[in-house]
């Protein structure tokens, strides 16, 4: 499985509020304001969810895979 596939698989396993924000921001290239409108949350909360979602994603990836496995 390539890097993008591994990341996508782990994104799919995140709590829904983090998964939604990460997907809209990184995969759909939406702004904080657009995401806030879609999910019905303030922009500050969207930013917090994005920060925490990235942190959780990084933790899960580094626990599960070595650097070499991620980039193979």
ABEGO torsion letter per residue (X at the ends): XBAAAAAAAAAAABBAAAAAAAAAAAAAGBBAAAAAAAAGBBAAAAAAAAAAAAAAAAAAAAAABBAAAAAX
